[in-house]
């Protein structure tokens, strides 16, 4: 374990990972055995992030606003946590934990008292990403939260060397999975029923071919269809994200350049086009009673 005040580095014989206080963001996964970086490097000229935490919203809100009670609030896409400084709570040889709490500034755009803890535990070739949300008020709190890890295309390869593989961890019945239904956002980032479809699979897999991301720049799989999703490179396992129980899973790449593929487990989803209802009725929102806590985790495994 190494630290410089703003970045923690955890490592074992297999992997080295780095986590920054800014956004409590995982910014590096280095595979020591293969001698290569797995996570996108965050080139600001392309996409300046690596694996941001989406909180307290996932995706865009219609017209950049939402309603709660009798008030309307402005909110940026994916919320504000990814752009804030978290306080370190714990860092030892194989784990680090950060905390974000509400401030007068957050309360102006998100009227809830909260604590968000984000943790990373390194074990062998796996990284467990955990979240703990605490409602520090007496009334119900409504929020969304999601992961957004971007896995770079290996050197000498391109996106068309990737194959997506779904639900093929032990006990998940991947061999019988022949299709997944998906939703998709329009060019402005809002879901439209007309863009929904079905992704055909062969034994749980589908190659990323030219045009794959033309029909849906972001594939949104709902209803807990996806328990795990992985990437194969030339048919060889590369990385797997295990997210059983998550209601949504997004698969996204940067338009045109395709330097990475994001595999994103979510509790929550972008607004439907034209949605003007209250926050509590938004698709995918989590309701947390006063003074209660909510905990979830997902795992990234480097194959």
CORZI-V933295 format. One record per pair of residues at least 12 apart in sequence whose C-alpha atoms are under 10 Angstrom apart, sorted by the first residue. I is the first residue (numbers start at 1). GAP is how many residues later the second one is. Records with the same first field share a line. If there is no record, write none. Layout:
# CORZI-V933295
I: GAP / GAP
This chain:
# CORZI-V933295
1: 15 / 16 / 17 / 90 / 91 / 92 / 93 / 94 / 95
2: 16 / 89 / 90 / 91
3: 15 / 16 / 17 / 88
4: 16
5: 15 / 16 / 83
6: 13 / 14 / 15 / 16 / 18 / 79 / 80 / 81 / 82
7: 12 / 13 / 14 / 15 / 17 / 18 / 19 / 20 / 81
8: 12 / 13 / 18 / 80 / 83 / 84 / 87 / 88
9: 17 / 18 / 19 / 82 / 83 / 84 / 85 / 86 / 87
10: 19 / 81 / 82 / 83 / 84 / 85 / 86 / 110 / 111 / 112
11: 18 / 19 / 21 / 82 / 83 / 84 / 111 / 112 / 113
12: 20 / 81 / 82 / 110 / 111 / 112 / 113
13: 18 / 19 / 20 / 110 / 111 / 112
14: 16 / 17 / 18 / 19 / 20 / 108 / 109 / 110 / 111 / 112 / 288
15: 13 / 14 / 15 / 16 / 17 / 18 / 19 / 20 / 22 / 107 / 108 / 109 / 110 / 111 / 112 / 287
16: 12 / 13 / 14 / 15 / 16 / 21 / 106 / 109
17: 12 / 13 / 14 / 20 / 22 / 77 / 103 / 104 / 105 / 110
18: 12 / 78 / 102
19: 32 / 77 / 78 / 79 / 100 / 101
20: 65 / 66 / 68 / 78
21: 61 / 63 / 64 / 65 / 66 / 67 / 76 / 77 / 78 / 79
22: 30 / 59 / 60 / 61 / 62 / 63 / 64 / 65 / 76
23: 28 / 29 / 30 / 31 / 57 / 58 / 59 / 60 / 61 / 62 / 63 / 64 / 75 / 76 / 77 / 95
24: 27 / 28 / 29 / 57 / 58 / 59 / 60 / 61 / 62 / 63 / 64 / 72 / 73 / 74 / 75 / 76 / 93 / 94 / 95 / 96
25: 24 / 25 / 26 / 27 / 28 / 56 / 57 / 58 / 61 / 73 / 93 / 94 / 95 / 122 / 123 / 124
26: 13 / 23 / 24 / 25 / 26 / 27 / 93 / 94 / 103 / 122 / 123
27: 12 / 13 / 14 / 15 / 22 / 23 / 24 / 25 / 122 / 123
28: 12 / 13 / 14 / 22 / 23
29: 12 / 21 / 98 / 122 / 271 / 273
30: 272
31: 94 / 271 / 272
32: 93
33: 92
36: 118 / 119
37: 114 / 115 / 116 / 117 / 118
38: 112 / 113 / 114 / 115 / 116 / 200 / 201 / 222 / 264
39: 12 / 110 / 111 / 112 / 113 / 114 / 115 / 221 / 222 / 223
40: 109 / 110 / 111 / 112 / 113 / 114 / 219 / 220 / 221 / 222
41: 109 / 110 / 111 / 219
42: 108 / 110
46: 208 / 209 / 211 / 212 / 213
47: 103 / 207 / 212 / 213
49: 33 / 99 / 100 / 101
50: 98 / 99 / 100 / 101 / 102 / 212
51: 31 / 96 / 97 / 98 / 99 / 100 / 211 / 212 / 213
52: 26 / 29 / 30 / 31 / 94 / 95 / 96 / 97 / 98
53: 25 / 26 / 27 / 28 / 29 / 30 / 65 / 78 / 92 / 93 / 94 / 95 / 96
54: 23 / 24 / 25 / 26 / 27 / 28 / 29 / 90 / 91 / 92 / 93 / 94 / 212 / 213 / 214
55: 22 / 23 / 24 / 25 / 26 / 27 / 61 / 88 / 89 / 90 / 91 / 92 / 212 / 213
56: 19 / 21 / 22 / 23 / 24 / 25 / 26 / 54 / 60 / 86 / 87 / 88 / 89 / 90 / 212 / 229 / 230
57: 18 / 19 / 20 / 21 / 22 / 23 / 24 / 53 / 85 / 86 / 87 / 88 / 89 / 209 / 210 / 211 / 212 / 213 / 214 / 228
58: 18 / 19 / 20 / 21 / 85 / 86 / 87 / 88 / 89 / 208 / 209 / 210 / 211 / 212 / 213 / 226 / 227
59: 17 / 18 / 19 / 20 / 85 / 86 / 87 / 126 / 130 / 131 / 209 / 210 / 211 / 212
60: 15 / 16 / 17 / 18 / 19 / 125 / 128 / 129 / 130 / 131 / 209 / 210 / 211 / 212 / 213
61: 13 / 14 / 15 / 16 / 17 / 18 / 128 / 129 / 208 / 209 / 210 / 211 / 212 / 213 / 214 / 215 / 218 / 221
62: 13 / 15 / 126 / 127 / 128 / 208 / 209 / 210 / 211 / 212 / 213 / 214 / 215
63: 12 / 208 / 210 / 211 / 212 / 213
64: 12 / 13
65: 12 / 44 / 211 / 214
66: 43 / 44 / 205 / 209 / 210 / 211 / 212 / 213 / 216
67: 209 / 210 / 211 / 212 / 213 / 214 / 215
68: 42 / 43 / 74 / 209 / 210 / 211 / 212 / 213
69: 209 / 210 / 211
70: 208
71: 40 / 207
72: 37 / 206 / 207
73: 35 / 36 / 37 / 38
74: 34 / 35 / 36
75: 31 / 33 / 34 / 35
76: 33
77: 112 / 193
78: 66 / 67 / 68 / 191 / 192
79: 27 / 30 / 31 / 64 / 65 / 66
80: 26 / 29 / 30
81: 19 / 20 / 21 / 25 / 35 / 64
84: 16
85: 13 / 14 / 15 / 16
86: 12 / 13 / 14 / 15 / 30 / 31 / 32
87: 12 / 13 / 14 / 30
88: 12 / 29 / 30 / 31
89: 28 / 29 / 30
90: 29
91: 28 / 29 / 30
92: 29
93: 28 / 29
94: 26 / 27 / 28 / 29 / 30 / 33
95: 24 / 25 / 26 / 27 / 28 / 32 / 33
96: 22 / 23 / 24 / 25 / 26
97: 20 / 21 / 22 / 23 / 24 / 32 / 33 / 34
98: 18 / 19 / 20 / 21 / 22 / 33
99: 16 / 17 / 18 / 19 / 20 / 32 / 33 / 34
100: 14 / 15 / 16 / 17 / 18 / 33
101: 12 / 13 / 14 / 15 / 16 / 32 / 33 / 35
102: 12 / 13 / 14 / 34
110: 31 / 32 / 33
111: 30 / 31
112: 23 / 24 / 25 / 26 / 27 / 28 / 29 / 30 / 31
113: 21 / 22 / 23 / 24 / 25 / 26 / 28 / 177 / 178
114: 19 / 20 / 21 / 22 / 23 / 27 / 177 / 179
115: 17 / 18 / 19 / 20 / 21 / 178
116: 15 / 16 / 17 / 18 / 19 / 177 / 178 / 179
117: 13 / 14 / 15 / 16 / 17 / 178
118: 12 / 13 / 14 / 15 / 179
119: 12 / 13 / 178
120: 177 / 179
121: 178
122: 177 / 178
123: 178
124: 177 / 178
125: 114 / 175 / 176 / 177 / 178
126: 113 / 114 / 115 / 173 / 174 / 175 / 176 / 177
127: 114 / 171 / 172 / 173 / 174 / 175
128: 113 / 114 / 169 / 170 / 171 / 172 / 173
129: 18 / 167 / 168 / 169 / 170 / 171
130: 165 / 166 / 167 / 168 / 169
131: 14 / 15 / 163 / 164 / 165 / 166 / 167
132: 161 / 162 / 163 / 164 / 165
133: 12 / 155 / 159 / 160 / 161 / 162 / 163
134: 154 / 155 / 156 / 157 / 158 / 159 / 160 / 161
135: 152 / 153 / 154 / 155 / 156 / 157 / 158 / 159
136: 153 / 154 / 155 / 156 / 157
137: 152 / 153 / 154 / 155
138: 151 / 152 / 153 / 154
139: 149 / 150 / 151 / 152
140: 140 / 146 / 147 / 148 / 149 / 150 / 151 / 152
141: 139 / 144 / 145 / 146 / 147 / 148 / 149 / 150 / 151
142: 137 / 138 / 139 / 140 / 143 / 144 / 145 / 146 / 147
143: 124 / 125 / 136 / 137 / 139 / 141 / 142 / 143 / 144 / 145
144: 122 / 123 / 124 / 125 / 126 / 138 / 139 / 140 / 141 / 142 / 143
145: 120 / 121 / 122 / 123 / 124 / 139 / 140 / 141 / 151
146: 100 / 102 / 103 / 104 / 118 / 119 / 120 / 121 / 122 / 123
147: 102 / 103 / 115 / 116 / 117 / 118 / 119 / 120 / 150 / 151
148: 101 / 102 / 103 / 104 / 113 / 114 / 115 / 116 / 117 / 118
149: 92 / 111 / 112 / 113 / 114 / 115 / 116 / 151
150: 101 / 102 / 103 / 104 / 109 / 110 / 111 / 112 / 113 / 114
151: 80 / 87 / 88 / 102 / 108 / 109 / 110 / 111 / 112
152: 106 / 107 / 108 / 109 / 110
153: 80 / 105 / 106 / 107 / 108
154: 79 / 84 / 105 / 106
157: 76 / 77 / 102
158: 75 / 99 / 100 / 101 / 102
159: 48 / 49 / 50 / 51 / 74 / 94 / 98 / 99 / 100 / 101 / 102
160: 47 / 48 / 49 / 50 / 52 / 73 / 74 / 98
161: 46 / 47 / 48 / 70 / 71 / 72 / 73 / 74
162: 44 / 45 / 46 / 47 / 68 / 69 / 70 / 71 / 72 / 73 / 74 / 75 / 76 / 99
163: 42 / 43 / 44 / 45 / 46 / 67 / 68 / 69 / 70 / 71 / 72 / 73 / 74 / 75
164: 37 / 40 / 41 / 42 / 43 / 44 / 65 / 66 / 67 / 68 / 69 / 71 / 73 / 76 / 87 / 97 / 99
165: 36 / 37 / 38 / 39 / 40 / 41 / 42 / 63 / 64 / 65 / 66 / 67 / 70 / 72 / 75
166: 12 / 13 / 14 / 35 / 37 / 38 / 39 / 40 / 59 / 60 / 61 / 62 / 63 / 64 / 65 / 74 / 75 / 76
167: 36 / 37 / 38 / 58 / 59 / 60 / 61 / 62 / 63 / 73 / 74 / 75 / 76 / 77
168: 35 / 36 / 37 / 58 / 59 / 60 / 61 / 62 / 72
169: 58 / 59 / 60 / 61 / 71 / 73
172: 54 / 55 / 56 / 72
173: 30 / 31
174: 28 / 29 / 30 / 31 / 53 / 54
175: 26 / 27 / 28 / 29 / 30
176: 25 / 26 / 27 / 28
177: 23 / 24 / 25 / 26 / 27 / 28
178: 21 / 22 / 23 / 24 / 25 / 26 / 27 / 28
179: 19 / 20 / 21 / 22 / 23 / 24 / 25 / 26 / 27 / 46
180: 17 / 18 / 19 / 20 / 21 / 24 / 40 / 41 / 42 / 45 / 46
181: 15 / 16 / 17 / 18 / 19 / 38 / 39 / 40 / 41 / 42 / 44
182: 13 / 14 / 15 / 16 / 17 / 34 / 36 / 37 / 38 / 39 / 40 / 41 / 43 / 66 / 67 / 68
183: 12 / 13 / 14 / 15 / 33 / 35 / 36 / 37 / 38 / 39 / 67
184: 12 / 13 / 31 / 32 / 33 / 34 / 35 / 36 / 37 / 66 / 86
185: 31 / 32 / 33 / 34 / 35 / 85 / 86 / 87 / 88
186: 30 / 31 / 32 / 86 / 87
187: 29 / 30
188: 85
189: 28 / 29 / 81 / 82 / 83 / 84
190: 79 / 80 / 81 / 82 / 83 / 84 / 85
191: 29 / 78 / 79 / 80 / 81 / 82 / 83 / 84
192: 79 / 80 / 81 / 82
193: 79 / 80
195: 20 / 21
196: 19 / 20 / 23 / 24 / 25
197: 18 / 19 / 22
198: 23
199: 20 / 22
204: 25
205: 24 / 25 / 26 / 27
206: 25
207: 24 / 25 / 26 / 27 / 28
208: 23
213: 38 / 39 / 40 / 41 / 42 / 43 / 45
214: 41 / 42
216: 35 / 36
217: 34 / 35 / 36 / 37 / 38 / 39
218: 31 / 32 / 33 / 34 / 35 / 36 / 37 / 44
219: 30 / 31 / 32 / 33 / 34 / 44
220: 28 / 29 / 30 / 31 / 32 / 44 / 45 / 46 / 49 / 50
221: 26 / 27 / 28 / 29 / 30 / 44 / 45
222: 24 / 25 / 26 / 27 / 28 / 44 / 45 / 46 / 47 / 62
223: 22 / 23 / 24 / 25 / 26 / 61
224: 19 / 20 / 21 / 22 / 23 / 24 / 25
225: 19 / 20 / 21 / 22 / 23 / 24
226: 16 / 17 / 18 / 19 / 20 / 21 / 22 / 23 / 24 / 39
227: 14 / 15 / 16 / 17 / 18 / 19 / 20 / 21 / 22 / 38
228: 12 / 13 / 14 / 15 / 16 / 17 / 18 / 21 / 35 / 37 / 70 / 71 / 72
229: 12 / 13 / 14 / 15 / 20 / 22 / 34 / 35 / 36 / 71
230: 12 / 33 / 70 / 71 / 72 / 73
231: 30 / 32 / 72
232: 71
236: 67
237: 65 / 66
238: 63 / 64 / 65
239: 24 / 61 / 62 / 63 / 64
240: 23 / 59 / 60 / 61 / 62 / 63
241: 22 / 23 / 24 / 57 / 58 / 59 / 60 / 61
242: 23 / 55 / 56 / 57 / 58 / 59
243: 21 / 22 / 23 / 53 / 54 / 55 / 56 / 57
244: 21 / 53 / 54 / 55
245: 20 / 21 / 22 / 51 / 52 / 53
246: 19 / 20 / 21 / 22 / 50 / 51 / 52
247: 18 / 19 / 20 / 21 / 22 / 37
248: 16 / 17 / 18 / 19 / 20 / 21 / 36
249: 14 / 15 / 16 / 17 / 18 / 19 / 20
250: 12 / 13 / 14 / 15 / 16 / 19
251: 12 / 13 / 14
252: 12
263: 37
265: 32 / 33 / 34
266: 18
267: 16 / 17 / 18 / 19 / 29
268: 14 / 15 / 16 / 17 / 18
269: 13 / 14 / 15 / 16
270: 12 / 13 / 14
271: 12 / 13
